[in-house]
Each structure stands twice: as structure tokens, then as C-alpha cells.
Amino acid sequence: MISEKTLIVNCQKGDKKSQYLLVKKYSPLMMSICRRYARDQDMAQDILQESLILIFKNINKFEGKGSFEGWIRKITVRAALQWIDRKWYRNEQNLVGIPQEQEISAETYIDYDGEIIMEMVMSLPEKYRVVFNLFVVDEYNHTEIAETLKIKEATSRSHLLRARKMLQEKYLKLYNKENIRRAF
Amino acid sequence: MKKDIFYKWHKSSLEKHTTEVDVDAIWAAIEPEVDAINVSNKKRRRFFFFLFSLSSIIVLTGFIGLFFANPLSTAQHISTDNNITKTQDKEGTQIAETTVETKSLDQISQPSSIESSEKKVDKRNTLPPTTIFSPSSNLKNGDNNEKIRRHHSHASTSQVHLGDESSHTIVESIVIKNTAQKAVTPTIILNEKKSSNQESDFLEKGRTVLPIADQLPSAELGSLIYDDEELPSLKVETKKTPRFQFSIGAYSGLALSNRNLALKNNSEENELLALRETTERNLEVWNNGVKAKLAHKSGLFLNIGLQYSRLAENFRYDTDHLKVDSIANQIIGFSNNLLGDEVNVKGFAPNNTLFELEYDFYNYHHFLDIPVSVGYQKQYKLWNFGARAGVVYNLSLQSKGRILENEYSAIDISDETNSPFINKVPLSYEGGLNLGFRLTKHIELGVEAYYRFLPNSITNDNYSISQKYNWTGINTSINYLF
């Protein structure tokens, strides 16, 4: 079994076998990231390819500081953001009538199937999904999201709340109403 | 916003989530591009390896040239191996009286010993065998060997005198003695002291020698007659080349720059990076300088100078931006009260501002440097071919112009407090291939194709984007050789 360090070094040297192994090893993870941001499966696939090419282009710049997986995640997220048309953000007005948050008890969450959660997130409208992904999974704060997407911080916050509300509604539809209320 | 359990739960679930992909299909789709990337990376690596190898070869050649090339004159060279004395004539010109003592006839008659001796002389760039022993300029080395053997097989001691000119060193006399053989035979003096430049003088001197040859035993006469036919061109001149040559020069040229913008570690200013990449474009690099060059006769040279380079870029940005805002306590409407009076309704009035941004600036980075390089040059008649490699020590960098700070504003890079650029660049590297043409004895015109590489970013640590350059260009120069 080839170590991650050797794999990176070989890829930096342009060894095709190692490059293939890298694709094989990280594609599933990257595809999940792409799916979270993409509108559909085709777009996710395009983002994945673009991300892989970006990784091979820039792999010489990876100096071994920090996690390689983290570096790959960052590149994939950036590639995904580049794909998303940001024009609609510019005209986006602050949302009115933001739904009130439901009270969520800190109960243990059911171990939902990851794919179901993924489907739920993917079903969100793009503008909410992107903000949700950036904030919740990729740990951007609202200032960074606002800078990245060229929107106001308030807009970012409202998108996040919308996304949350929508997800809760989707969970409600999917599961027994009582169970969900208990869960969140 | 503090992340609650809802978000944490989603994060942990989604972070771990993976999706099955058809790796082979993905690989097939990206393989051509990956190949192209590999080829481009290989080319880059090869280029740097070539530069490194070239520099190493030049430096090594220089060391070899300095430490192993014998700087002694022709006469001194022979003296090292063959017991030679050097004298000065009355006029102060250098006359080398060379005595080549051969150890035995057997040794002399062995071609290998003579050939090896010749090789030594030839290797050290001293007077070649043809110039010492062969009267004919077009006589080949093989003929020389033959002639030397003939000399020694018939006469145990012989003398060959070569003339000296005031401006040139000429071997005045070569006395070849066979110390091993005791039988004394007449000394043959071909040329007594000085010779003039005229061919007729040599012919004349050749004639004066003949009677001496006539006195030899008939058995030895054959070889002497053979020598006599070639006597007229015995005079050989060797130019006295100085050990070092110093020159100064001025140069100017243009280059095309290549800029590499990249995000620094942990930076996420990809938007700014994209903006800068789309709003700025590279223009030319104007290069000027003066240099001093010290060249060793081995071909190695050292260059040092003062150089000014102006790197130009164009920044062009044209966009509209609508800023949506509101002003509090403004009249936003009217209504009628119960009495029918019209009253103002106050509130937040929209205040939208449309910013039209239009920038068109030429940005300049002014480099003041001290380039130091070593190289090797080869002279061919009036032409001079050379290669050099070295480092460039930056004295200062001044940037002028504007670049985007964000989507809505630009910063003045001339202002040091705001400028993201440093004012002194770390060491950079330069190499070039040059061609020179000697116009007169002291003036040389040159042209050089060069490449300069700045491995470090010219932006400061606080700036999120690194900015590196390299450029390739052509310089023309005029040099004065002392």
C-alpha cells in the first residue's frame, strides 16, 4: 500500500500510475463535495474533473504543510464556486419574512443515512444550498461567504436560515411529524 | 453565528459522505489534460535543470581554466619539460633560447616519446610543434615528427635559431642536443640572431647557412638538404595575449515578461485573484545597464554591473456597481390627517448609488539591480560567442500605478503604506547567450538573449496573493575593450 506522502511526491513527479491512484482514492470524497454544490449530477461531474485538473496543476505547490485531504477539499470547493453563476447574488435583496426558527431540543439525533441527508441538501435551491454548504460543512463564516459570493452578510445569514427552515420542512415531510419535532 | 447541534450533525454526516464514482470514466476524461500538465511540468523541470547544468558547467570550466591552465609563455612551457633558458635581448624584447635536451637517440627515434611531448605542448596552447620545427606553415604534425626524427638520427647536436620581433615574442634559438651520444658533430646554425619580416631575408639567411651544411659528412647531407628546402619559413611569430582583458560597456533591451499570480498558503482571496488576473495584463520589460567585464584568456569571464529594469503592466477595469442603501428619518410619503391636512410620513428612504468604475492605468515596477555573472566565451576571428549565468542582487523596487483592492475599488501602489509590493526583492537569477562583433581594436558590439527568473514574490507577507515574474529578452550592447 503506497503511503499518502509517496503518492503526492510521485504525482509531483508526473507519475501517471500515482495520479490514477490519487483520482481513485479521492474522487468519492470530491464527488460528494461537488454534488453538494452542483445543480445536477452532470454539473457535479464537470466540477469534479475541473477540480482534479486543478489539483494536478497545482500539486507542486503543496509543500506537505497541513492535511492533503483538506487541501483537496479547498480546491474542490473553489472549483465548485467558480462554476456557480454568481450574477443572481448581486440582485438579491434581503429576504423579508424570514421564518422563525423552530425550537430544537438537544436530543440525540438519529443516525440518518448520509445519502438521505445529501439528497436533502441537494434539493435546496442553489443560493441557499451554497451558503448552507459553505457555512455548515466547509466552515466559512458569514463575512467570508459574503466576500466570496459578493453578497451582503445579512443576505448570507438569511439564506442560511432559509436553508435550515427548508431542511426542517423536508425532514418533516419525510418522517413522522412527531418524530421530527422530537429530533429538532 | 454559533453552530448548534443541527449544523454539527449535518457537517459530520456530510463530511464523511462519499459518492461512488466511475474512476475509469473520470480518468479517461481528464487523462489528456493530465498528460499536457505532465509535459508542461517536465519542460519546466528540464529548463531549470538545463539552467543549473549550464551554470555548473560554466563555473567548473572556470575553475579548471583558472587552476590548471598554465599561464607561462611558450618558451617557459618548453622549459618546464626540456631544460630551457630564457634571455632578454638588448632592446628588451623577449628572446627565448630553448635547449631541448634529448636523452638518447633511441628515445628520440621512438615516435611515441616525441608524440607525447608534442601533445603536452599542444594541450597547453603553447607554440605548436609546427611553429618550432616545421618551416612550412602548411606542414602537418605528422611531418613534423618525421622531421624531428631525421634531425636526431643524423646529427647528435643541432641548433635552430628563430628571430625575435620588437612587438612579438619569437623563439630565437632552439638547440637540440643529444647528451647520450658522445660523438661530436658539427652544430648547424640556421639563423644566427635576428630576422626581419621580409621573406627575402629568410631566403638570404637560408643561403648563408648552406655552406655550413656542406661541411658535414656526406651521409648526413641528405637530411640537411631536406631541411634546407623548408628553411625560408622558419620564422614564426606568436602573438602575446594578455592574461586578462578588461572591458566596460552599456546595454539596453526589451523583454517579454511572464507573471505568475497565486494565492498564498491559507489565503482564500480567490475572487481577488480572479479579478486581478482578468484586469491586468503584462507588457514589456525595458532593460538598461552598464557593466564591467573581466575576461581571462582561458575564456572565462566575470561580469558585474548596475542595471535598471522597468516592468510595465496595464490595469483596465470597467464596471458598474449599484450600492443599495437607505437614509433614516426621511419623508417617504404623505397622508391626510383627520382634519384633512397633509402630513409627512417619515421613514427610511432608499438611497441607491450607482458607481461607475473605470480604470485604465499603466503600472510600472522599477527594479534597480546589481547583476553578477560568470561565463565562458569563445573567440572566432572578430566574433565572440559566450554564455553566462549569475545572480541579480536587487537594490530597490519601486512600484507605481493602481491595482484592484476588491471588486469596487482600486489601491494606489505608489503609496508605500497601502502598496502590497515590497521595496526590495530577494535574490533573482539571470542567464544569457551572447554574440559579439569586434568593430575596431577597442570597440565591440554585442547582442544577448537573456532570461531572468525571480523565484520570490514581490508582494509583502500581508498580501494574500503572491506575484512572481520571469522574463526573456534581448539586449544590445556596446563595449570598450582596454
Interface residues (C-beta under 8 A of the other chain):
Chain A: G14 K16 Q19 Y20 V23 K24 S27 P28 L29 M31 S32 R35 R36 Q45 L48 Q49 L52 I53 F56 K57 N60 K61 E63 K65 K74 R78 L81 Q82 Q93 I104 A106 Y109 Y112 G114 E115 I117 M118 V121 N133 F135 V136 V137 E139 H142 E144 E147 T148 K150 R157 L160 R164 L167 F184
Chain B: M1 K3 D4 I5 F6 Y7 W9 H10 K11 S13 L14 E15 K16 H17 T18 T19 E20 V21 V23 I26 W27 A29 I30 E33 V34 D35 I37 N38 N41 K42 A262 N265 E268 N270 E271 A274 V324 N406 E407
